Amino acid sequence: MNRKQRREMQRKIQSEELSLEVVHPDAAGIDIGNEVHYVAVPSNRSSEPVRRFGCTTAELKAMADWLKQCRIRTIAMQSTGVYWIAVFDILEAAGLEVYLVNARETKNLPGRKSDVQESQWLMKLHTYGLLRNSFRPAQEIRRLRTYWRQRNDLIRAAGRYIQRMQKALTQMNIQLANVLSDISGRSGQAIIKAILAGERDPGELAALCNGRVQASPEEVAASLEGNWQDDLLFVLQQEQEGYEFCQKQMAECDRHLQEYLQQTRDRSQGADLPVEKRKERLKKKKGNKPQFDLRAGLFRMVGTDLTLIDGIDVMTAMTILSEAGCDMSKWETENHFVSWLRLCPDNRISGDKIIGKGRLPTNNRATLALKMAASSLRTSQTYLGAQFRRLRTKLGAPVAIKAMAAKLARLVYRMLRYGMSYIDKGMEFYEAQHRKLQINHLKWKASQLGFQIVEAATA
């Protein structure tokens, strides 16, 4: 439709002149706000079809009672900030079906924009079934997600403290980052604490380094000669205390997370935790990983071990489960799950032809974790690693990362939905399979040109 036809269609929907099929006859719409919420019901259900309610718990409960009096069964509201969460929980506890819709699908409101019209427009769209419900995991997963997101926020905050510590050291011409890969490691922290305690001798400070530091003691001592300014030392002390506070908060978050995982229902059915696969690459330092056996806790909660998939470590598995949950029945097929993650192609089709390929930007944490897991397959000597390298050579790094992230998402879906177990067939198997496909293609191409390919006898 052109612009004139779209305007006419919107006018008919607004004036109820267009005969559409009523999907939700007992529907209502809520315009969510910070201080007040506007609720709209059909005009034949109440003498006041649009009412205004406050944001307190008492008024939200009064809203639920009024909707029940109006014989409302399903409600549509936009996901505005975090203001919708309390409304959603109270209405859901009252036995009402709540649709959380994307504001992008309802922004084309005909006429003048107001809160009253917004609630009525949501009610009309929802009545005719024109709004899609957003995914929201169960309460068990929401609590797990709260702990995990809080922990990730603490990691980012600790990283900012480390950056400011590095800035203060550089201003004092202490080139510690040139000889240590990470000043938050054991050697870096020992040197910084000694500096704050009053030690200024470069030799004594260099002696605090771990024996595995690649730089020599003379190089470390040379990098620790600087101008010790009192104001910058004060800043360094402040940032160090902030970093230690974040580490303390992270340990407390790990304790609550461990207790919560132990309280969840055991879905392992008495099965033993699979043996952890041997990594071919060098093991990285523990870093910001939890201080308890998170892999065993997730296996008890889910009943399967996602870390068996190459590229997915325990941190990635935790992010996926905390965002999507372990109940894959919410998505009909694995393709629906990949589409929800926005890892599917955005082909724009008109006249049965692809007229353009767009991008699907997203800030879904599970999607970002899968893309990072896919990019780590670049040096993996496994089946998935060989497939990623072939796609990277053929399509380029960005497209290959997205394609492999979709592949990993399908494997996760199958393991969680059907209880399948992932077994790596090896890089050699993939290369032999790909070689066979290339030979078959060459034979077909030669036959089309009237030639015949004869394989040479192997030595």
N, C-alpha and C positions, 0 to 999 in steps of 0.2 A: 504494500500500500504506500501511496505517496503521502506527503505531509497533510494535504487536505483530507484524504480519506482517514488518516489516523485521528485527526481532530474530530471528524464526524463520528468515528467509532467511540472515542472517549466521551463525546457529548451524549451519545445514545446510552452508554453505560451509566453515565452520571444521572441521566433523566429516566433510567429504567425503561427505555423504549425498545431495547434490544432483547429479544427472547433468548436467554441463555439457560442452560440446564442448571438448576439449583442443586449443588452438591452438599452444602452445609446449611440446612434451613434454620438451625438454632445457632447462628453465629453472632459473634460480637467482635468489635475492634477496639484496641486500646492504643492511644498515643502516649508513649512513655516519656516522662520528663524527670527533672531533678527534684522539683518540689511538689508538682501536681501531676496527675494522670487523668486524661480524658477518655471516658468509656462510652462507646456508642453501641446501641442495641436496635433491632428493628422497631419501626415507629408504632407497630401494633402490639408491642410487648409492654410498653410503659408510656405514661403520659409525659414523661420527660426522657426522651430517647437518648439524650447525651447528658451524662453527669460528670462532675469533676470530683476527684478524690485526692486526698493528700497522700504523702509517702510514708506515714507512720504505720506501724503494724496494726493498730486498731482500725484505721481507715482502710487498709488493704483487706482486712477481714470483713469489714462492712461492704467493700466492693464485691467480694466473693458471695456474700449473702444476697446482695441485690441482684447479681447475675443469676443466682439460683432462683430467686423470685420471678425473674423474667424468663425462666425456662431456657436458659442458655446452656449449651453443652460444649461448644468449642469456641475458642477465642484466638484471635490473631494479634500479634504485637511485634514491633520491630526490636532488633537487638541494639538498643541505644546505650552505648557505654557499658557500665555495670549496673545501671539503674533497673534493668529488667529482671535481674536475678531474684531479688526479694519478691517481686510481683509474681514471677514464674513459680517460685517455690510455694507461695501461699495458695495460689489458684490450683496448682497441681495437688497440693494436700487436701484441698476442698473437693476433689473428685472431678475437676473440669479438665478438658483436653485443651492444651495450650499449644499453639503454633508459633514458633519463633522464626520470623521471616527476615530475609535480607532486605535492607533498606534500598538497595540498588534496584530491586524488582518493583518497588512501590513509589519511586520518587517522581514519576510523571503524573502528578496530581493535576487534573484539569481545574481551571479557575484559580481564584485567589488562595494562597496558602495560609492555613490557620490550623490550630490544634484541633478544633472541632471538625473541620473538614477532613483532616488527616485520619481521625478515628473513624469517621463515616466511610471514607474511602477504603480503609483497611477492612471494614466490615463487609462492604460490597464485594471487593475482590475475593475475600475468603468465602463468602456465600456461594459464589460461582466456581469455587475451587481453582482460582487462578494464582494461588500462592503456594509455594513449596515450604515444607517444614524443614528447619535446620536440624542437624544432628547434635544431640546432647547425650553424653554417656550416662550410665547409671551412677547412683550416688557413691557406690564403692569406688568407681574409677575417678569420680570428681574429687574425692578426698585424696586419693593417690596423686592426682594431678596437682592439687594444691601444694602438697609437700614438695613435689619435684620441681614445680615452677619456682617456689620460694628458694629452693636450693640453687637453681640456675641463676636467679637474681643475685644471690650471695656470691656466686662464682664471678659474675660480671663486676660486682662491686669490689671484690678482692682484686680483680685485674686492674681496675682503675686506680686503686691504692698503689699497686706495683708500678704502674706507669708514672704516678706522681713521685714515688720514691726514686725511680730512675732519673726523673727530671732534676730532683734536688741533688743527687749524686753528680750528675753531669755539670750542673752549675758550679759545684765545688771542684770540678775537673777530676773527679774520681771515676776513672774509666773502667768500672767493674764489669760492665756489660760486654766489654771487648774481650775479656778472658773467661767469663762465665756465660753459659748459654741462657741461664735463668737465675735471676737474683733471688727468686723465691725458693730455690732449692736449699739443700742442707748447707752447702758451703757458703752460698750467698747470705743466708739468714744468720749464720754464725759470724760472718764478718760484719754485717750491719749491726747486730746486737753488740759486738765488741766495740764498734765505733761509738755507738750510743752510750756504752759504759765508760768511755773515756780513753780507749786505746787509740794511739796515733802512730805507732811504729809500723811502717809498711811490712817489715819482716815478720813481726809478730802476727799481724793480720793475715799475711800470706800463709803462715803456718797452720791456720785454721781450715785451709782448703782440704777437701777430700782427696785421697790418693788417685781417684779416677779422673780428676780434672786434667784435661789435655795440656793446658798451659803450664809452663814451668814455674817454680816458685819465684824466680827472678822476674818473669814477665808479670806475674800477679802483683809482686811488690812494687814494680814500676808503675803499674796502673793505679796504685793506691796512694800515690803522692799527689796531694792537692792542697787547696786553701780551705782550711776548716773554719767556715764562717758560722757564727752563733745562730744567726737567723735561719740559715739553711739547715743547720743541725736540728733546730727546733721543728722545722717543717718535716724533716726526715723522721724525727721521733713521733710526730703526730700521725704521719702516714703509716709508720710501722705499727703503732697501736691500733689504728683502724684496720689494718690488714689482719692482725692477730684477733681482733674482735670478730671479723668476718669468718675466720677459721673456727673460732669458738662457736659462733652461730651455726656454721655448717655442720659441725660435729653434733650439735643439739638436734638439728634437722635430721641427720642420719639416724640418731637414736629414735626419734619419733617415727621415722619411716620404717625402720626395722621392726618396731613394735607393731605398727599397723599391718605390715606384711605377715607377721606371725598370727594376727587376729583374723585374717581373711580365710575364707573357706579353702580347704585343701583339695585341689583338683588334680593332683598328681596320681591319685588312686594307688598309692603305695609304690609307684615306680621309682627307680633309682635315677638320680641325676646323671645324664650322659657324661661320658668322659670328655673333658674339654679338649677341643682340637688343638694340635700342636701348630703354633704359628711359625711360618717360615721366615718371616722378617723378624728383626730384633725386637725384643719386648721393650716397649716404652715405659717410662717411669710412671708410677701410680698416679701422680698429678692430683686432679680433683675428683678421682673416683671415690665412691663411698667407702667408709672404713669398716664395712661388714660385707658378708657374702651376699651381695645383691642378686647374683645369678641363681643361687639356691632359693632365695625368696621368691623370685619371679617364676621359677619352675614350679614351686609349690602353689602359687596363685593361679597360674595359667594352665599347667599340666603339660607344657611343651617347652623346649629350649630353642629360642629364636637365634641364639648365638651360634648355632650350628651352621647357619647361612654365612657364607664367606662375605666379609665386609661389614657385618653387623656385630658390634660388640655389645657388652652389657649396658653401656650408656645409651646407645642407639635403641636397643630393645626396650629399655625403660621409657624413653621418650615416646616411642610408638604406642606402647601399651597405655601410658598415661594420657595420651591424646585421643586415641581411637578405641581403647578398651580391648577386651579379649573376646567380645561377642560379635563375630563377623556376620551374623544373620541380619544385622541392620542393613547390609548391602546385599542385594539379590545375587550378584555375580562379582567376580574379581574385577571385571571391567568397571562396574559401578564404584568399587572401592578406589580404583586408580583414578577415575573421574573425580571423585570427592577430594582426592589428594591433588587434583589439578596437574596430573602428570600425563594426561592424555593429549593427543594432538588437537589443536584448535583450528580445524579445517572449516572454512566458510564456503558453503556449497550453494550454488544457484544454477538451476537448469541441469541438475545431475553432474555439474562440473565444479571442481575446486577452483574458486576464484581468488582465494587468498589463504594464507596461513598466519594466524596471529599468535600471540603469546598469552599465557595464562599465569599472570603474576599472583603470588599467594604468600601469606605469612604464616601458613600452617607449620607448626613446629615439627610435626611428623614428616612433612614433605622435605623440610630443610635437613632433617636428620638422615633421611633416606638418600638425599643427593650427596651429602658428605660421605655416607657409607659407600655410595657408588664411585665417587672420586678416589676413594682409598683402594679400589681394585686395580689401579694402574700398574702396580708392581706385584700383584698377587699371582702366584704360580698355580692357579686353580682354573676350573672350567669357566667360572664367571669372569675371572681375570682375563683369560684369553678372549672371551667374547667382548669384553669391554675394550680391549686394545684394538680388536678388529673394527668395532664401531667407531672408535676414536679416530682411527686412520681414515675410515671411509666418510664419516659424517662430520667430524670435528668434535672438539671436547664438549662444548655446551649441549649439543644434541645427544651425544653419547652418554653424558651424565644423566640427562633426563630419561633416556630410554632404559638405562640400567637401573635407575631408581624405580621406574615402573615395573621392571623385572623383579626387583627385590620386594616391591609391594605385593605382587602376585604370589610370590613364594610365602610371604608372611600370611597372606589371606588363606592360602591352602593349608598351612600348618595350623592356624588358629581355627579355621572353619571345619576342616575334615580330619584333623589330627595327623596329617602326613608328616613324615620325617624327611629332612633334606640330607641327601648323600652326594658328596662331591665326586664326580666322575673323573676329574683330573684334566689338566691342560692338554695332555697328549690325546685323550679321547676327543676333545673338541677340535683340535687341529686335524686329526685324522678324519673326523666327520666333515669338517669344512673342506678338506682336500678332496674327499669323495664327491661332494656337491660341485666343486669346481670342475672336476673331470667329467661328470655327467653333463654339465653345462657346455663344456667344450665339445663333447661328442655330439650334443644336439645342434650346436652352432655349425659344426663341420658338416653334419648331414643336411642342414638347410642350404649349404653352399655346394653340396655335391661331393664332399670329401669324406674320408673315413680316417679316424684316429686309431692307431694301433699302439697299445702300451708296450714300452720297452721291457724286456725281461730283466728282472731284478738280479743284482749280483749275488 
